[in-house]
Amino acid sequence: MIKDKKIWQKFEAEFTRNENLTIEQKFKILEAMLEEAKSLGVWPPKDPLEGIEVDIKLARAINAIQRTPRENSK
């Protein structure tokens, strides 16, 4: 559990800055994670629509946020 949010944010920023993976390496990691999820039986999900209501509510909330005047000028 993350107890100090600032330390975590510092770690994330530094990690991202120092990460030197190619796109091919990143896809290999993704593929390995997918295979692991399959071997654990958690992918694909039994019900792909499970939790869709939450996703829809979140999308509506995000889309309802008014843009700042600066964003509107773009």
Backbone torsions as a table, in degrees:
resi	resn	phi	psi	omega
1	MET	NA	137.0	-180.0
2	ILE	-82.2	121.0	-178.6
3	LYS	-102.2	-31.0	-179.1
4	ASP	-117.6	101.0	-175.2
5	LYS	-61.6	-37.4	-178.7
6	LYS	-65.3	-40.4	177.9
7	ILE	-63.8	-41.7	179.4
8	TRP	-63.5	-44.5	-180.0
9	GLN	-63.2	-38.7	177.9
10	LYS	-63.9	-44.7	178.1
11	PHE	-59.4	-47.4	-179.5
12	GLU	-59.6	-45.8	-178.4
13	ALA	-63.0	-44.3	-180.0
14	GLU	-66.6	-42.3	179.4
15	PHE	-61.0	-45.9	-179.2
16	THR	-63.4	-41.3	179.6
17	ARG	-63.6	-38.5	-174.7
18	ASN	-92.1	-4.8	-178.5
19	GLU	-73.5	125.3	-178.0
20	ASN	-122.9	44.1	-179.5
21	LEU	-87.2	142.9	174.6
22	THR	-79.6	167.2	178.0
23	ILE	-62.7	-35.0	178.5
24	GLU	-64.5	-42.0	178.6
25	GLN	-64.2	-39.7	179.9
26	LYS	-64.8	-39.7	178.0
27	PHE	-67.5	-35.7	177.1
28	LYS	-63.9	-40.5	177.2
29	ILE	-63.3	-44.9	178.9
30	LEU	-60.4	-44.6	179.3
31	GLU	-62.6	-40.4	178.5
32	ALA	-64.2	-39.6	178.0
33	MET	-64.9	-39.9	178.5
34	LEU	-64.1	-43.7	178.3
35	GLU	-63.1	-39.3	177.5
36	GLU	-63.0	-44.6	178.7
37	ALA	-61.4	-40.1	178.0
38	LYS	-64.8	-42.3	-178.3
39	SER	-67.6	-28.1	177.4
40	LEU	-83.1	-9.2	178.6
41	GLY	80.1	18.0	-179.7
42	VAL	-104.0	1.2	177.4
43	TRP	-139.7	135.5	-4.3
44	PRO	-71.8	158.1	-179.8
45	PRO	-64.5	147.4	179.8
46	LYS	-63.0	-39.9	178.6
47	ASP	-125.8	97.9	-176.1
48	PRO	-62.1	-18.2	179.9
49	LEU	-94.5	0.8	179.5
50	GLU	-61.4	127.1	179.3
51	GLY	85.5	4.2	-178.0
52	ILE	-61.4	-31.3	-179.4
53	GLU	-61.5	-40.9	179.0
54	VAL	-64.9	-43.2	178.7
55	ASP	-60.8	-41.2	-179.9
56	ILE	-65.8	-44.0	178.3
57	LYS	-61.7	-42.1	179.0
58	LEU	-63.8	-44.5	179.1
59	ALA	-61.9	-42.0	178.6
60	ARG	-63.7	-41.7	-180.0
61	ALA	-64.0	-43.8	180.0
62	ILE	-64.7	-43.7	-178.9
63	ASN	-69.7	-20.9	-178.9
64	ALA	-84.2	-13.7	-179.2
65	ILE	-66.8	127.8	179.7
66	GLN	-72.6	142.9	177.5
67	ARG	-77.4	152.4	176.0
68	THR	-73.7	158.9	179.5
69	PRO	-53.9	-36.2	-179.8
70	ARG	-64.5	-41.8	-179.9
71	GLU	-68.3	-33.0	179.8
72	ASN	-68.0	-24.8	-177.6
73	SER	-79.5	-7.8	-178.6
74	LYS	-77.1	NA	NA
